[in-house]
Amino acid sequence: MVSSMEATTPDRDDRSPQLPISPEAGISRRTWLATAVLLVAAFMELLDVTMANVAVPAIRQDLGASFGQAQWVVAGYALAFAVALMTGGRLGDIWGRRKAFLAGLAGFLLTSLLCGVAPTPSFLIASRVLQGLAAAVMLPQVLASISVWFPAKRRAAAFGLLGAVTGIGALTAPLIGGALINANLLSLGWRPIFLVNLPVGLIAGIAAVYLVDESRSSRALRLDPLGVVVGALGVFLVVFPFIQGRDAGWPAWIWILLGLAVPVFALFVAVERRKSRRDGSPLVDLALFRQRAFVAGLLVTLVFFAGVTAVAFVLMIFLQSGFGYTPLRAGVSLVPLAFGVVVGSGMSIALSKQIGRTVLQIGCLVSMGGAVWLSLVIGHQATALRIWDIVPPLGVLGLGIGLVVAPLADMVLAAAPRESAGSASGLQATMIQTGNAVGVAILGAIFFEELVALGHGFTVSMQRTLFQEAAVFAITALLVFGMPRRSREEERASGGD
C-alpha cells in the first residue's frame, strides 16, 4: 500500500503537468477535460458492445449468417477483449498511458470501419475479434489514468462520472442501436452501429492529442511475452467455456477446459515470479495480491457484474420474446435502469467518503430489492406488461447498481501502487468481463431451463431468474465484508481535513 502523496503526485518519469501539486489542491480544468475525453471513448466502446447484441437478427438476415456465426459476432469480441485486457493494461504502464490509449483508439476505429463494411459473416467475426483486441488496449488506460491523475479526496468524483457513463452506455445502447437500425440510414441497415464510431472516435482522438498528457510507471519496465501468452490462455480457458457452454449443451469438453485453467494459472504465477526475479517487469504485479482491498475487491467485482449483466441480457429476451416488444421498445424500457445508475453514481460520491465500504453493501441490497420488486410486478402482469409497470423497480435496481460501480472501481484501484495502475486496471477489467460471461451463461441457463425444459412459461421463468439475480446481489453484499472499511489512502486523506 502506498501513501496518498505517492499515489497521486507525479513520479520523476511521469509527465503529468495537469496534476495538482498536493492532494489538497483543486483539480485543474485541463484534467477534467482530459477525463471527459477518455470517458467519451469508454462510452463509445460500451455502446458498441451492446448495440451488436441488438443487431444480431438484422446481421443474420443481411449476411445470411448461421445462428453459430451470429453468436460469434458478439462472443468473438467479448473473448478477445477479456483475453487481452491484462496485456493492454500493462502496455500503458510500459509505453505510456496516453500513447497506449491513442493506439487502442486508432485500432478500434479501423476495426469499426472493417465491421461496418463486412461483406461476409466470417469477415465480420474476424473484424470483431480484432476490435476486441483494440478495445483491450484502449479501455484500461481510462481507469489507470483516472487513478493516477486524481488525489484520493477527489478521485471518487471522477469515478462517479465513470460509473454514470458505464450505466448509460451499457443500458441505453439497445435504445440507440434499435433507433439506428430502424432508421436504416442510407439504406445501410445494421452497419451504422459500427460506422457511428468513426466521427465520435476521431473527435475524441484529436482532443486526446491536445488534452491528455502522458503518464507511465516510474520504473523502467519491459514486455513479458511468455506471461502474455500464458495469462491469455488462462483467461481463455475460463471465459470461452462460459460463452460457448450454454449453446453447446455443456458437453464434457467444456468442463475439461475449465479444469485446465487451474494448472495454467498456476504456471502463470510461476512465470510471473520468475520474471519478477529476472528484471522486475512481470505482466501482472503479484505484489497486488498481497493487498487485501485489491484481492477482495476483485472478487466483489466478479460476482457483482455477473448479476448486473445478466439482468439486462435476460430482460431483453423476456420483453422481446415473451411480450413481443420491438428492439426499440425494449431499449426504451431500460431507460429507467440507466437513469437509476446515473443517480446512484452521483449519490455514491458523498456516501463513499462518509461510510466507506458500507456504500457497496447498501447498493447491493438496493439492487436486490429492485430485482425482487421487478419479479413481483412481472408476476402480476401475466398477459400484458406495460413499460410503466416496470419503471419503478427498474429505477430502484439501477440506483443500487450505481451506488456500487463507481466506489468499487475507486476502492480497488486505490490499493494499487502508481507504477502498477495499468496492470491493476487491466485485472479489474478482466474480472468485469469474466463476470459478464459467467453471469450471462449461468443465469441465462437458469432462465432457459425454466422456460424450455420445465415449461414454466416466460413469466414464471423470469420471476425465478430474478430471484436468483437477487441472491447474487445478496452474496456480493456479504463478500464486501472481506474488504477494509477504508483504504489507508482514504484514511490518510481524510486525516488531512
C-alpha positions as CSV (number, residue, x, y, z in Angstrom):
1,M,0.0,0.0,0.0
2,V,1.2,3.5,-0.8
3,S,0.6,6.8,0.8
4,S,-1.7,9.4,-0.7
5,M,1.1,11.5,-1.9
6,E,2.9,8.5,-3.5
7,A,-0.4,7.5,-5.3
8,T,-1.2,10.9,-6.6
9,T,1.8,13.1,-7.3
10,P,3.8,12.6,-10.5
11,D,7.0,10.5,-10.3
12,R,10.1,11.8,-11.9
13,D,9.5,9.8,-15.1
14,D,5.8,10.8,-15.3
15,R,4.9,13.8,-17.4
16,S,1.6,14.8,-16.0
17,P,1.6,18.6,-15.7
18,Q,-2.2,18.8,-15.3
19,L,-1.9,17.2,-11.8
20,P,-2.1,19.5,-8.7
21,I,1.0,19.8,-6.5
22,S,-0.8,18.3,-3.5
23,P,-3.9,16.3,-2.8
24,E,-5.5,19.3,-1.2
25,A,-5.1,21.4,-4.3
26,G,-8.0,21.8,-6.7
27,I,-8.3,19.8,-9.9
28,S,-7.4,21.8,-13.0
29,R,-9.9,22.4,-15.8
30,R,-7.5,20.6,-18.2
31,T,-7.6,17.5,-16.1
32,W,-11.4,17.4,-16.1
33,L,-11.4,18.0,-19.9
34,A,-8.9,15.2,-20.4
35,T,-11.0,12.9,-18.2
36,A,-14.1,13.8,-20.3
37,V,-12.2,12.8,-23.5
38,L,-11.4,9.4,-22.0
39,L,-14.9,8.9,-20.9
40,V,-16.2,9.6,-24.4
41,A,-14.1,6.8,-25.7
42,A,-15.3,4.5,-22.9
43,F,-18.9,5.4,-23.7
44,M,-18.3,4.6,-27.4
45,E,-16.9,1.2,-26.6
46,L,-19.8,0.3,-24.2
47,L,-22.3,1.4,-26.8
48,D,-20.7,-0.7,-29.5
49,V,-20.7,-3.9,-27.3
50,T,-24.4,-3.7,-26.5
51,M,-25.6,-2.4,-29.9
52,A,-24.1,-5.5,-31.5
53,N,-26.5,-7.7,-29.5
54,V,-29.5,-5.7,-30.8
55,A,-28.3,-6.0,-34.4
56,V,-27.8,-9.8,-34.5
57,P,-31.2,-10.5,-36.2
58,A,-30.5,-7.9,-38.9
59,I,-27.0,-9.2,-39.4
60,R,-28.3,-12.7,-39.9
61,Q,-30.8,-11.6,-42.4
62,D,-28.4,-9.3,-44.4
63,L,-25.4,-11.6,-44.5
64,G,-27.1,-14.9,-44.4
65,A,-25.2,-15.9,-41.2
66,S,-26.0,-19.1,-39.3
67,F,-27.0,-19.0,-35.6
68,G,-23.5,-20.0,-34.7
69,Q,-21.9,-17.3,-36.8
70,A,-24.3,-14.7,-35.3
71,Q,-23.4,-15.7,-31.8
72,W,-19.7,-15.3,-32.6
73,V,-20.2,-11.8,-33.8
74,V,-20.9,-11.0,-30.2
75,A,-18.8,-13.7,-28.5
76,G,-15.7,-13.1,-30.6
77,Y,-15.4,-9.6,-29.4
78,A,-16.0,-10.5,-25.8
79,L,-13.5,-13.3,-25.8
80,A,-10.7,-11.2,-27.4
81,F,-11.4,-8.3,-25.1
82,A,-11.2,-10.4,-22.0
83,V,-8.1,-12.3,-23.1
84,A,-6.1,-9.2,-23.9
85,L,-7.1,-6.8,-21.0
86,M,-4.2,-7.7,-18.7
87,T,-1.7,-7.1,-21.5
88,G,-3.4,-3.9,-22.6
89,G,-3.3,-2.5,-19.0
90,R,0.4,-3.3,-18.7
91,L,1.3,-1.8,-22.0
92,G,0.1,1.6,-20.6
93,D,2.5,1.2,-17.7
94,I,5.4,0.5,-20.0
95,W,4.8,2.6,-23.1
96,G,2.8,5.4,-21.5
97,R,-1.0,5.5,-20.9
98,R,-1.6,8.3,-23.4
99,K,0.3,6.5,-26.1
100,A,-1.4,3.2,-25.4
101,F,-4.8,4.9,-25.4
102,L,-4.3,6.6,-28.8
103,A,-3.0,3.3,-30.3
104,G,-6.0,1.4,-28.9
105,L,-8.4,4.1,-30.1
106,A,-6.9,4.1,-33.6
107,G,-7.2,0.3,-33.8
108,F,-10.8,0.5,-32.6
109,L,-11.7,3.0,-35.3
110,L,-10.1,1.0,-38.0
111,T,-11.8,-2.3,-37.0
112,S,-15.1,-0.4,-36.6
113,L,-14.8,0.5,-40.3
114,L,-14.0,-3.1,-41.2
115,C,-17.1,-4.2,-39.2
116,G,-19.2,-1.6,-41.0
117,V,-18.2,-2.7,-44.5
118,A,-18.0,-6.5,-43.8
119,P,-19.2,-8.4,-46.9
120,T,-19.4,-11.9,-45.2
121,P,-20.1,-13.3,-41.7
122,S,-16.5,-14.6,-41.5
123,F,-15.1,-11.2,-42.3
124,L,-17.3,-9.6,-39.7
125,I,-16.4,-12.1,-37.0
126,A,-12.6,-11.6,-37.7
127,S,-13.1,-7.8,-37.6
128,R,-15.0,-8.1,-34.2
129,V,-12.1,-10.2,-32.8
130,L,-9.6,-7.5,-33.8
131,Q,-11.9,-4.8,-32.5
132,G,-12.0,-6.6,-29.1
133,L,-8.1,-6.6,-29.0
134,A,-8.0,-2.9,-29.8
135,A,-10.6,-2.1,-27.0
136,A,-8.4,-4.1,-24.6
137,V,-5.6,-1.7,-25.2
138,M,-7.7,1.4,-25.1
139,L,-10.1,0.9,-22.1
140,P,-7.6,0.1,-19.2
141,Q,-5.9,3.4,-19.8
142,V,-9.1,5.2,-18.8
143,L,-9.2,3.6,-15.4
144,A,-5.5,3.8,-14.9
145,S,-5.3,7.5,-15.9
146,I,-8.1,8.5,-13.6
147,S,-6.4,6.6,-10.7
148,V,-3.1,8.5,-11.1
149,W,-4.5,11.9,-12.1
150,F,-6.7,12.4,-9.1
151,P,-5.8,12.5,-5.4
152,A,-7.7,10.3,-3.1
153,K,-10.1,13.1,-1.9
154,R,-11.1,14.0,-5.5
155,R,-11.0,10.6,-7.2
156,A,-14.4,9.5,-6.1
157,A,-16.0,12.3,-8.2
158,A,-14.1,11.1,-11.3
159,F,-15.1,7.5,-10.8
160,G,-18.7,8.7,-10.2
161,L,-18.7,10.1,-13.7
162,L,-17.2,6.8,-15.0
163,G,-20.0,4.9,-13.2
164,A,-22.6,7.2,-14.8
165,V,-21.1,6.7,-18.2
166,T,-20.9,3.0,-17.7
167,G,-24.6,2.8,-16.8
168,I,-25.7,5.0,-19.7
169,G,-23.5,3.2,-22.2
170,A,-24.4,-0.3,-21.2
171,L,-28.1,0.1,-20.6
172,T,-29.3,2.7,-23.2
173,A,-27.4,1.1,-26.1
174,P,-30.4,-1.1,-27.0
175,L,-32.4,2.1,-27.4
176,I,-29.7,3.8,-29.6
177,G,-29.0,0.6,-31.6
178,G,-32.6,-0.1,-32.2
179,A,-33.2,3.5,-33.4
180,L,-30.2,3.3,-35.8
181,I,-31.3,0.0,-37.3
182,N,-35.0,1.2,-37.6
183,A,-33.8,4.4,-39.3
184,N,-32.0,2.4,-42.0
185,L,-29.7,5.4,-42.7
186,L,-28.6,5.5,-46.3
187,S,-30.1,2.0,-46.7
188,L,-27.2,0.6,-44.6
189,G,-29.3,-1.4,-42.2
190,W,-27.3,-2.5,-39.2
191,R,-23.9,-1.1,-40.4
192,P,-24.3,2.4,-38.8
193,I,-24.0,0.8,-35.3
194,F,-20.3,0.3,-36.2
195,L,-19.7,3.3,-38.6
196,V,-21.0,5.8,-36.0
197,N,-17.8,5.1,-34.0
198,L,-15.7,6.9,-36.7
199,P,-16.8,10.6,-36.2
200,V,-17.1,10.1,-32.4
201,G,-13.7,8.4,-32.2
202,L,-11.9,10.9,-34.4
203,I,-13.1,13.8,-32.3
204,A,-12.0,12.0,-29.1
205,G,-8.6,11.2,-30.6
206,I,-7.9,14.8,-31.8
207,A,-9.0,16.1,-28.3
208,A,-6.8,13.5,-26.6
209,V,-3.7,14.6,-28.6
210,Y,-4.1,18.1,-27.2
211,L,-5.5,17.5,-23.7
212,V,-4.3,14.1,-22.4
213,D,-0.7,14.3,-21.0
214,E,1.5,11.2,-20.7
215,S,1.9,9.1,-17.6
216,R,3.7,5.8,-17.1
217,S,5.4,3.7,-14.5
218,S,8.3,5.4,-12.7
219,R,10.3,2.1,-13.1
220,A,11.7,1.0,-16.4
221,L,9.5,-1.9,-17.3
222,R,9.9,-4.5,-20.1
223,L,7.5,-6.6,-22.0
224,D,6.6,-10.1,-20.7
225,P,5.9,-12.2,-23.8
226,L,5.7,-15.5,-22.0
227,G,3.4,-14.0,-19.3
228,V,1.2,-12.6,-22.1
229,V,0.8,-16.0,-23.7
230,V,0.2,-18.0,-20.5
231,G,-2.1,-15.4,-19.0
232,A,-4.2,-15.0,-22.1
233,L,-4.5,-18.8,-22.3
234,G,-5.7,-19.0,-18.7
235,V,-8.4,-16.3,-19.3
236,F,-9.4,-18.0,-22.5
237,L,-9.9,-21.3,-20.6
238,V,-12.3,-19.6,-18.2
239,V,-14.2,-17.3,-20.5
240,F,-14.6,-19.4,-23.6
241,P,-16.4,-22.3,-21.9
242,F,-19.0,-19.9,-20.3
243,I,-19.5,-18.2,-23.7
244,Q,-20.0,-21.4,-25.6
245,G,-21.2,-23.8,-22.9
246,R,-24.9,-22.9,-22.8
247,D,-25.4,-23.2,-26.6
248,A,-23.3,-26.3,-26.8
249,G,-25.4,-28.0,-24.0
250,W,-22.5,-28.1,-21.5
251,P,-20.6,-31.1,-23.0
252,A,-17.7,-32.8,-21.2
253,W,-15.1,-30.8,-23.2
254,I,-16.4,-27.6,-21.7
255,W,-15.6,-28.8,-18.2
256,I,-12.3,-30.2,-19.2
257,L,-11.3,-26.7,-20.5
258,L,-12.4,-25.1,-17.2
259,G,-10.4,-27.7,-15.3
260,L,-7.3,-27.0,-17.4
261,A,-7.5,-23.3,-16.3
262,V,-6.3,-24.2,-12.8
263,P,-2.8,-25.6,-13.8
264,V,-2.4,-22.9,-16.4
265,F,-3.0,-20.2,-13.9
266,A,-0.5,-22.0,-11.5
267,L,2.0,-21.9,-14.4
268,F,1.2,-18.2,-14.9
269,V,2.1,-17.4,-11.3
270,A,5.4,-19.3,-11.6
271,V,6.2,-17.5,-14.8
272,E,5.5,-14.1,-13.2
273,R,7.6,-14.9,-10.2
274,R,10.5,-15.8,-12.4
275,K,10.0,-12.7,-14.4
276,S,9.9,-10.6,-11.3
277,R,13.2,-12.0,-10.1
278,R,14.9,-11.5,-13.5
279,D,14.0,-7.9,-14.3
280,G,11.1,-6.8,-12.1
281,S,8.8,-6.5,-15.2
282,P,6.0,-9.1,-14.9
283,L,2.8,-8.8,-16.8
284,V,0.9,-8.8,-13.5
285,D,2.5,-7.3,-10.4
286,L,2.0,-10.2,-8.0
287,A,2.5,-7.8,-5.1
288,L,-1.0,-6.5,-5.8
289,F,-2.4,-9.8,-4.5
290,R,-0.9,-9.0,-1.1
291,Q,-3.3,-6.1,-0.8
292,R,-6.5,-7.2,1.0
293,A,-8.5,-4.4,-0.6
294,F,-7.4,-5.3,-4.1
295,V,-8.0,-9.1,-3.8
296,A,-11.3,-8.8,-2.1
297,G,-12.3,-6.0,-4.5
298,L,-11.6,-8.3,-7.5
299,L,-13.9,-11.0,-6.0
300,V,-16.7,-8.5,-5.4
301,T,-16.3,-7.2,-8.9
302,L,-16.5,-10.7,-10.4
303,V,-19.7,-11.6,-8.5
304,F,-21.4,-8.3,-8.8
305,F,-21.0,-7.9,-12.5
306,A,-22.2,-11.4,-13.0
307,G,-25.6,-10.2,-11.7
308,V,-25.6,-6.8,-13.4
309,T,-25.0,-8.0,-17.0
310,A,-27.4,-11.0,-16.7
311,V,-30.2,-8.6,-15.7
312,A,-30.1,-6.7,-19.0
313,F,-29.5,-9.9,-21.0
314,V,-32.4,-11.9,-19.7
315,L,-34.8,-8.9,-19.5
316,M,-34.2,-8.1,-23.2
317,I,-35.1,-11.7,-24.2
318,F,-38.1,-11.7,-21.9
319,L,-39.6,-8.4,-23.2
320,Q,-39.0,-9.2,-26.9
321,S,-39.8,-12.9,-26.9
322,G,-42.4,-13.0,-24.1
323,F,-44.3,-9.8,-24.8
324,G,-43.5,-9.0,-28.4
325,Y,-41.5,-5.8,-27.7
326,T,-39.6,-4.5,-30.7
327,P,-35.8,-3.9,-30.1
328,L,-36.5,-0.1,-29.9
329,R,-39.3,-0.5,-27.4
330,A,-37.3,-3.0,-25.3
331,G,-34.4,-0.4,-25.3
332,V,-36.8,2.3,-24.1
333,S,-37.8,0.1,-21.2
334,L,-34.2,0.1,-20.0
335,V,-34.0,3.9,-19.7
336,P,-35.2,3.9,-16.1
337,L,-32.5,1.4,-15.2
338,A,-29.9,3.7,-16.8
339,F,-31.3,6.8,-15.1
340,G,-31.1,5.0,-11.8
341,V,-27.5,4.1,-12.4
342,V,-26.7,7.8,-13.1
343,V,-28.4,8.9,-9.9
344,G,-26.8,6.2,-7.8
345,S,-23.4,7.0,-9.2
346,G,-23.8,10.7,-8.2
347,M,-25.0,9.7,-4.7
348,S,-22.1,7.3,-4.2
349,I,-19.5,10.1,-4.3
350,A,-20.6,11.6,-1.0
351,L,-21.7,8.3,0.6
352,S,-18.4,6.6,0.0
353,K,-16.5,9.4,1.7
354,Q,-18.7,9.1,4.8
355,I,-19.3,5.4,5.2
356,G,-16.6,3.7,3.1
357,R,-17.3,0.1,2.0
358,T,-20.8,0.2,3.5
359,V,-22.0,2.1,0.4
360,L,-21.2,-1.0,-1.6
361,Q,-23.4,-3.1,0.7
362,I,-26.2,-0.6,0.6
363,G,-26.0,-0.6,-3.2
364,C,-26.1,-4.4,-3.3
365,L,-29.2,-4.6,-1.0
366,V,-31.0,-1.9,-3.0
367,S,-30.2,-3.9,-6.2
368,M,-31.5,-7.0,-4.5
369,G,-34.7,-5.2,-3.6
370,G,-35.2,-3.9,-7.1
371,A,-34.8,-7.4,-8.6
372,V,-37.4,-8.8,-6.1
373,W,-39.8,-5.9,-6.8
374,L,-39.5,-6.4,-10.5
375,S,-40.2,-10.1,-10.1
376,L,-43.4,-9.4,-8.1
377,V,-44.5,-6.8,-10.7
378,I,-44.0,-9.3,-13.5
379,G,-45.9,-11.9,-11.6
380,H,-49.0,-9.7,-11.6
381,Q,-48.8,-9.0,-15.3
382,A,-49.0,-12.4,-16.9
383,T,-50.7,-11.4,-20.1
384,A,-49.7,-7.8,-20.7
385,L,-46.7,-5.8,-19.4
386,R,-46.6,-2.1,-20.0
387,I,-43.4,-0.1,-19.8
388,W,-44.8,2.0,-17.0
389,D,-45.4,-1.2,-14.9
390,I,-41.6,-1.8,-14.7
391,V,-40.3,1.7,-14.4
392,P,-40.2,1.9,-10.6
393,P,-38.5,-1.4,-9.9
394,L,-36.0,-0.9,-12.7
395,G,-35.2,2.6,-11.4
396,V,-34.5,1.1,-7.9
397,L,-32.4,-1.7,-9.5
398,G,-30.4,0.9,-11.4
399,L,-30.0,3.1,-8.3
400,G,-28.4,0.2,-6.4
401,I,-26.1,-0.6,-9.3
402,G,-24.9,3.0,-9.5
403,L,-24.2,3.0,-5.7
404,V,-21.7,0.2,-6.3
405,V,-20.0,0.7,-9.7
406,A,-18.1,4.0,-9.0
407,P,-16.9,3.4,-5.4
408,L,-15.9,-0.2,-6.2
409,A,-13.5,0.9,-9.0
410,D,-12.1,3.6,-6.7
411,M,-11.6,1.2,-3.8
412,V,-9.9,-1.5,-5.9
413,L,-7.5,0.8,-7.7
414,A,-6.7,2.8,-4.6
415,A,-4.8,-0.3,-3.3
416,A,-2.5,-0.4,-6.4
417,P,0.9,1.3,-6.5
418,R,1.1,4.1,-9.0
419,E,3.6,2.2,-11.2
420,S,1.2,-0.8,-11.5
421,A,-2.0,1.3,-12.1
422,G,-2.3,-0.1,-15.7
423,S,-1.8,-3.7,-14.5
424,A,-4.4,-3.3,-11.8
425,S,-7.0,-1.7,-14.0
426,G,-6.4,-4.5,-16.6
427,L,-7.0,-7.1,-13.9
428,Q,-10.2,-5.4,-12.7
429,A,-11.5,-5.0,-16.2
430,T,-10.7,-8.7,-16.8
431,M,-12.8,-9.5,-13.7
432,I,-15.7,-7.5,-15.1
433,Q,-15.6,-9.3,-18.4
434,T,-15.3,-12.7,-16.8
435,G,-18.2,-11.8,-14.5
436,N,-20.2,-10.8,-17.6
437,A,-19.6,-14.1,-19.3
438,V,-20.2,-16.2,-16.1
439,G,-23.4,-14.3,-15.2
440,V,-25.0,-14.5,-18.7
441,A,-24.1,-18.2,-19.0
442,I,-25.3,-19.3,-15.6
443,L,-28.4,-17.1,-15.2
444,G,-29.2,-17.4,-18.9
445,A,-29.1,-21.2,-18.5
446,I,-31.4,-20.9,-15.5
447,F,-33.9,-18.8,-17.5
448,F,-33.9,-21.2,-20.5
449,E,-34.1,-24.3,-18.2
450,E,-37.2,-22.9,-16.5
451,L,-38.7,-21.9,-19.9
452,V,-37.9,-24.8,-22.1
453,A,-37.0,-27.9,-20.0
454,L,-39.5,-27.3,-17.2
455,G,-42.1,-25.5,-19.4
456,H,-42.9,-22.8,-16.9
457,G,-43.6,-20.0,-19.4
458,F,-42.0,-16.6,-19.7
459,T,-43.5,-15.0,-16.7
460,V,-42.6,-17.7,-14.1
461,S,-39.2,-18.3,-15.7
462,M,-38.4,-14.6,-15.5
463,Q,-39.6,-14.4,-11.9
464,R,-37.4,-17.3,-10.8
465,T,-34.4,-15.9,-12.6
466,L,-34.8,-12.6,-10.9
467,F,-34.8,-14.2,-7.5
468,Q,-31.5,-15.8,-8.5
469,E,-30.3,-12.4,-9.5
470,A,-31.3,-11.1,-6.1
471,A,-29.3,-13.9,-4.5
472,V,-26.2,-12.8,-6.4
473,F,-26.5,-9.3,-5.1
474,A,-27.0,-10.6,-1.5
475,I,-23.8,-12.8,-1.9
476,T,-21.9,-9.7,-3.1
477,A,-23.0,-7.7,-0.1
478,L,-21.6,-10.4,2.2
479,L,-18.3,-10.6,0.2
480,V,-17.8,-6.8,0.8
481,F,-17.1,-7.7,4.4
482,G,-13.7,-9.0,3.1
483,M,-12.7,-5.5,2.1
484,P,-11.2,-3.0,4.5
485,R,-13.7,-0.4,5.8
486,R,-11.5,2.3,4.3
487,S,-8.2,2.1,2.4
488,R,-5.1,3.5,4.0
489,E,-5.1,6.2,1.4
490,E,-8.6,7.3,2.2
491,E,-7.8,7.3,5.9
492,R,-4.7,9.5,5.4
493,A,-6.6,11.8,3.0
494,S,-9.4,12.3,5.5
495,G,-6.9,12.9,8.2
496,G,-5.8,15.9,6.3
497,D,-9.1,17.6,6.5
